[in-house]
Amino acid sequence: MEQEIEIMTEIKSETTQVVTPAVRGAIAMQLNNVAVAFHGRVAVRDCTFDVAKNRVTSLIGPSGSGKTTLLRALNRLHDLTPGAKVSGQISLEGTDIYRGNLTVTELRTRVGMVFQRPNPFPTMSIYDNVVSGLRFNGIKKKALLDESAEASLRSAALWDSVSSRLKVAASNLSGGEQQRLCIARALALDPEVLLMDEPTSALDPIATLHIEELMKTLKSRVTVVIVTHNMQQAARISDDCAFLLMGEDRAGELIEFDTTEKIFNNPDDSRTLDYTLGRFG
């Protein structure tokens, strides 16, 4: 019962009305009947929902329900996996990312990714990590690189602690600082959407709090989609939630998508409530 009270009080319910994307505002990405299969075995199916701009959308569900698989489909990371096939439609600003005229490089510039474990280039300096993507895209002018490095590190709430040691190797940073450095590296490319795959699972509670506060700030400039197993985290930081659950054929499917307050306080499907209250998963 303590867990129920703790989670339910995270969100103050103002209404039980379903808030449509039109009410939320503009749409960053649209998913229509998206499915992902590996060597013919379906891992995710029947995912249809809109990702609203300048909001945090959490993908929640038990282990094996396809959250990370779905997330990686949003910037075509499965292109690198033999036997992987993504069907349905995923659109970025109205352009189909699999069948439109977007190159993979352009897509991954516009839809950045932060992984579960911090993965800075360990032998590179802090500065070189942040500007590596810009250099890859052909930006060479030092003034532009310097400006972007500072702006990105400030956006990632890291500038004050590293501004005097930009030439130090990234491996010298703490785990939480390394994750913020990875966020800064993604932000340097000025993405429209930032995908985050359990970005705090390898961090201590204090570092986790810093990343959560950062996400709340970042949504004013970038749309965030995050995978998380932590229901209290989803309740604290996200505006919308997509709940995935493994079906009888072992494929993950979208059970429900709505605002976070509705998912946690008054979901349409009893399985959603059971999961958010910790009754399974």
ChimeraX attribute file (.defattr): number of C-alpha atoms within 10 A of each C-alpha:
attribute: neighborCount
match mode: 1-to-1
recipient: residues
	/A:1	6
	/A:2	7
	/A:3	13
	/A:4	12
	/A:5	10
	/A:6	12
	/A:7	20
	/A:8	18
	/A:9	14
	/A:10	16
	/A:11	16
	/A:12	9
	/A:13	14
	/A:14	8
	/A:15	11
	/A:16	13
	/A:17	10
	/A:18	16
	/A:19	13
	/A:20	12
	/A:21	16
	/A:22	9
	/A:23	9
	/A:24	16
	/A:25	12
	/A:26	14
	/A:27	19
	/A:28	20
	/A:29	23
	/A:30	21
	/A:31	19
	/A:32	15
	/A:33	15
	/A:34	21
	/A:35	25
	/A:36	24
	/A:37	18
	/A:38	15
	/A:39	9
	/A:40	10
	/A:41	14
	/A:42	19
	/A:43	23
	/A:44	28
	/A:45	23
	/A:46	18
	/A:47	24
	/A:48	19
	/A:49	19
	/A:50	21
	/A:51	24
	/A:52	24
	/A:53	22
	/A:54	22
	/A:55	26
	/A:56	27
	/A:57	27
	/A:58	29
	/A:59	26
	/A:60	26
	/A:61	28
	/A:62	17
	/A:63	14
	/A:64	16
	/A:65	22
	/A:66	27
	/A:67	28
	/A:68	20
	/A:69	18
	/A:70	24
	/A:71	20
	/A:72	17
	/A:73	20
	/A:74	26
	/A:75	26
	/A:76	19
	/A:77	15
	/A:78	20
	/A:79	15
	/A:80	8
	/A:81	10
	/A:82	9
	/A:83	12
	/A:84	17
	/A:85	17
	/A:86	21
	/A:87	15
	/A:88	16
	/A:89	18
	/A:90	27
	/A:91	19
	/A:92	22
	/A:93	13
	/A:94	12
	/A:95	15
	/A:96	17
	/A:97	21
	/A:98	21
	/A:99	11
	/A:100	11
	/A:101	11
	/A:102	14
	/A:103	12
	/A:104	15
	/A:105	12
	/A:106	13
	/A:107	19
	/A:108	20
	/A:109	23
	/A:110	19
	/A:111	25
	/A:112	23
	/A:113	27
	/A:114	21
	/A:115	16
	/A:116	18
	/A:117	18
	/A:118	21
	/A:119	15
	/A:120	22
	/A:121	17
	/A:122	14
	/A:123	13
	/A:124	16
	/A:125	18
	/A:126	28
	/A:127	23
	/A:128	21
	/A:129	23
	/A:130	30
	/A:131	27
	/A:132	20
	/A:133	17
	/A:134	22
	/A:135	13
	/A:136	10
	/A:137	13
	/A:138	9
	/A:139	13
	/A:140	12
	/A:141	9
	/A:142	9
	/A:143	9
	/A:144	12
	/A:145	20
	/A:146	14
	/A:147	12
	/A:148	21
	/A:149	27
	/A:150	22
	/A:151	16
	/A:152	25
	/A:153	26
	/A:154	15
	/A:155	19
	/A:156	25
	/A:157	21
	/A:158	18
	/A:159	19
	/A:160	10
	/A:161	12
	/A:162	18
	/A:163	15
	/A:164	9
	/A:165	13
	/A:166	18
	/A:167	13
	/A:168	16
	/A:169	18
	/A:170	24
	/A:171	17
	/A:172	13
	/A:173	17
	/A:174	13
	/A:175	18
	/A:176	23
	/A:177	23
	/A:178	22
	/A:179	27
	/A:180	27
	/A:181	28
	/A:182	26
	/A:183	30
	/A:184	28
	/A:185	29
	/A:186	29
	/A:187	31
	/A:188	25
	/A:189	21
	/A:190	19
	/A:191	19
	/A:192	21
	/A:193	30
	/A:194	26
	/A:195	23
	/A:196	23
	/A:197	21
	/A:198	18
	/A:199	23
	/A:200	25
	/A:201	14
	/A:202	15
	/A:203	19
	/A:204	11
	/A:205	12
	/A:206	10
	/A:207	18
	/A:208	18
	/A:209	15
	/A:210	16
	/A:211	22
	/A:212	19
	/A:213	14
	/A:214	17
	/A:215	23
	/A:216	17
	/A:217	14
	/A:218	19
	/A:219	17
	/A:220	12
	/A:221	16
	/A:222	21
	/A:223	24
	/A:224	29
	/A:225	24
	/A:226	25
	/A:227	24
	/A:228	23
	/A:229	17
	/A:230	15
	/A:231	18
	/A:232	17
	/A:233	17
	/A:234	26
	/A:235	22
	/A:236	16
	/A:237	19
	/A:238	23
	/A:239	20
	/A:240	25
	/A:241	26
	/A:242	24
	/A:243	23
	/A:244	27
	/A:245	25
	/A:246	20
	/A:247	15
	/A:248	7
	/A:249	9
	/A:250	15
	/A:251	21
	/A:252	29
	/A:253	24
	/A:254	25
	/A:255	18
	/A:256	19
	/A:257	24
	/A:258	23
	/A:259	23
	/A:260	24
	/A:261	23
	/A:262	22
	/A:263	23
	/A:264	25
	/A:265	20
	/A:266	17
	/A:267	21
	/A:268	15
	/A:269	11
	/A:270	9
	/A:271	16
	/A:272	23
	/A:273	17
	/A:274	14
	/A:275	18
	/A:276	26
	/A:277	19
	/A:278	12
	/A:279	11
	/A:280	10
	/A:281	12
